[in-house]
């Protein structure tokens, strides 16, 4: 569950960043110069994706290990149960 959440977060983060970088580079920084999608993926995305994905894997592993030791007051499963009990 933690791994899926971190992976989806990385994908959303990179999609937003790619769109932002493409627009900013092609319409703000350069005077008529254009960066293509290939260059965008190679220069910006692939050069940073693997290290960030490694950090996301580490975060998922640590959260999986630490979650059972968290106090009940801050665990998400108890909050979900409380919301379900209120709606019934």
C-alpha positions in Angstrom: 0.0 0.0 0.0 2.8 2.4 0.9 4.7 1.5 -2.2 1.7 2.2 -4.5 1.1 5.6 -2.8 4.7 6.7 -3.2 4.9 5.5 -6.8 1.7 7.3 -7.7 2.9 10.4 -5.9 6.1 10.3 -8.0 4.2 9.9 -11.2 1.9 12.9 -10.5 4.9 15.0 -9.4 6.9 14.3 -12.5 3.9 14.8 -14.9 3.2 18.2 -13.4 6.9 19.0 -13.5 7.3 18.0 -17.1 4.4 20.1 -18.2 5.7 23.1 -16.3 9.2 22.7 -17.6 8.1 22.3 -21.2 5.9 25.4 -21.1 8.5 27.5 -19.1 11.4 26.5 -21.3 9.7 26.9 -24.7 7.7 30.1 -24.0 9.5 32.0 -21.2 13.2 31.3 -21.2 14.2 30.9 -24.9 13.8 33.4 -27.7 12.3 31.1 -30.3 14.4 28.0 -29.3 12.4 24.9 -28.6 13.1 21.9 -26.5 11.6 18.7 -27.8 9.9 15.9 -25.8 12.9 13.6 -26.3 15.3 16.1 -24.9 12.9 17.0 -22.1 12.6 13.4 -21.0 16.4 12.7 -21.2 17.7 15.8 -19.7 15.2 16.5 -17.0 13.1 13.4 -16.3 15.4 10.4 -16.6 18.3 12.1 -15.0 16.4 12.8 -11.7 13.7 10.1 -11.8 15.8 7.1 -10.7 17.3 8.8 -7.6 13.9 10.2 -6.6 12.3 6.8 -7.1 15.0 5.2 -4.9 14.2 7.7 -2.2 10.5 6.9 -2.6 11.2 3.2 -2.2 13.2 3.9 0.9 10.3 6.0 2.3 7.8 3.3 1.6 10.0 0.7 3.3 10.5 2.9 6.3 6.9 3.8 6.6 5.9 0.1 6.3 8.3 -0.7 9.2 7.4 2.3 11.4 3.6 2.3 10.9 2.8 -0.5 13.4 4.8 1.4 16.1 2.9 4.7 15.7 0.5 5.8 18.5 -3.1 5.1 17.8 -3.9 8.8 17.8 -2.0 9.4 14.6 -2.6 6.2 12.6 -4.8 6.6 9.5 -6.6 3.3 9.9 -8.2 4.6 13.2 -9.3 7.8 11.5 -10.9 5.9 8.7 -12.7 3.7 11.1 -14.0 6.7 13.0 -15.3 8.3 9.8 -17.1 5.1 8.9 -18.7 4.8 12.3 -19.9 8.4 12.1 -21.6 7.8 8.7 -23.4 4.7 9.9 
